[in-house]
Amino acid sequence: MKKYKIREGSLLWALKRFWFIFVGAAILVWPEAEPVAVTEQAPLYDVPLSADLQEHISGLCDDYSVDMPLVLAIIGQESNYRPDAVGDNGNSLGLMQIQPRWHQGRMDELGVTDLLDPYQNVTVGIDLLADLINKGGTRWAIMAYNAGAETADYHTAIGTITEYTAEVEQLREEIE
């Protein structure tokens, strides 16, 4: 086998002599892989709602500073977790049983057009619940959500709660 002599100053000579520089330069300019974003997944609760919907609810609860188990308890009490639930002679719709006649302005403001869509429904419901909590606290808000502000005021004044409120609070404890 014949050996070839590499001439000094040739490209092959430079590659053989300075290979480490070429490798180092290649490593420096090699495109880096995009870092994988690690997102913290919200805890899933043992309720019959999809993980995706629970993630959506969790995000809304974070945005509005509303307790997620409370929202899930209201959903359980209002619709038994059925997104297609229709109550009050067709007046209350979806998971959180929103009545468009009372909340059309809120729906318009939030861009909600379909209360039987569970994502849109909980958006309106959590927005409403947050407003009620800010007005009178959690227990008052639960009563007002179900029966109106006058009923909540009345029960608060006499130191009682509605049966609905007791059931939501019990369900909330079970969910937690």
N, C-alpha and C positions, 0 to 999 in steps of 0.2 A: 504494500500500500504506500502510495506516494504521499509525503507530507508537503503541504504548501506552507510557505513562509508568508506571514502577514506583514505587509509593508508598514513601517512606522508612518503615522500620520494619515493612514487610510481610515475609512469609515469602520471597517471591521476591527482595526487596531483600537480605535476610540471606544467602540462598543465593548471590546474585551477588557480594556484597561479601566474604563469609567462606568461600567455597568450599574454600579450602585447609585450613581448620580441619576441615571435614566430611570431606574426603578423608583427612586425617591421622588423624582419629579412626576412620574406617572401616578404615584400614590397621592401626591398633593393635589393634582388636578382632576383626579377621578371623581365623578359626581357622587355625592353622598346620597344615600337613601333618605327619603323624607322620614322624619321621626314619626313614630306612631303615637298618636294622641291617646293617652290613657284617661278615659273618662270614668268617673265614679258612678256606678249604676245605683239608682235609687233602690231602696229595699222593696221587694215585692211582698205584698200581703196576701194572705190566704182568703182571697175573695174571687168570685168568678168573673174577673176582668182580665183581658189580655195583658201581657207584660208591656207591650207597646203603649196601651192606653194608660196603664199605671204609671209609666214613665212620663207621659204627657200630664197626667194629673199631678204627679210629683213636681214637675217643673212649674206648673201653675201655682201650686201650693207654696213653693219657694218664692215665686214672684210676688204673690199676694200676702205672704206671711200667714198662711192658714194651715192648720194642723191637718195632715193628710188622713189620719185615721178618722177624724171628724167628718171629712168630706166623704170617705168611703162608707161611714155609718149612715150619713144622710142618703147616699145613693142606695144603700141597702134598704133603708126604711121607705124611701119614696118609690122605688121601682123594682126592688128585689134584684138589682143588678141587670135588669133587662133594658137594653138600649132602645127597644121598640115599644116600650110601655106607653100607653095612652090612658089617662085617667080623667076624672072630673068631667064626664060626658064629652070627652074629646078636647078639653081645654088645657090639660097638663100633658106635656110631651117629654119623652126620653128619660134618661137615667136620673136626672135631678128634678123631673116633673116641672119644667118651666112653663109658665103660662104666657104665651106671646102677647095677650091683651094687656098684661101688666108690665111686660119687659121688652116691648118692641123697640123702645128708644135705646135701651142697653144693648139689644141685639144689633141694631144699626150701628151704634158706636163701636162695637167689637167686630163688625163685619160678619155676623152670624146670620145665615140664611136657612139652615136646616137643623131644627132641634132634635130630629131623630138621628142625626149624625152624632155619635157619642163624644167625639172630640169637640165639636161646636157646642154641644149641650153642656158639658162640664165647664167650658170656658165661661159661659153665661152664669152657670150656677155658682162657680167659685168667685167670680166677680161680685155677684150679688151677696154671697155669704160674707165676703171680706168687708163689703160696705156695712152690712148689718153688725158684724163684730165690732167694727170701728165705732158704730153708733151706740151700742149698748152692752158690749161684752159677749162672750161665747154663749152662755146660757140664754140670755135675752135673744141673741141672734137665732138660735135654734127654734125658739118659740115663734119669733117673727117670721122666720123662713116658712114655717108651716101655716101659721094662723094670722099673720099680720102684726104690725107694730102695736095696735091697740090691745090685742090679746096679750102680747108680751109685756106691755106696760101694766096691765091689770094684774097679771100673775106676779110680776115683780113687786108691785105695790103691796100685795097681800102675802108675799113670801111663799108662794107655791110655784109649781111648774106644771106644765101640761103632761098628759100621758105620752104624747108624741116625744116630748123632750126627754122624759125618763127612758123611753125605748131607744132613742138615738144615743143617749149617754151610755146605756147598757151595751149596746152594739159596739160603740166606740171602744169600750174597755175590752170586749172580746176580740176585737180586731188588733188592738195593741198587743 
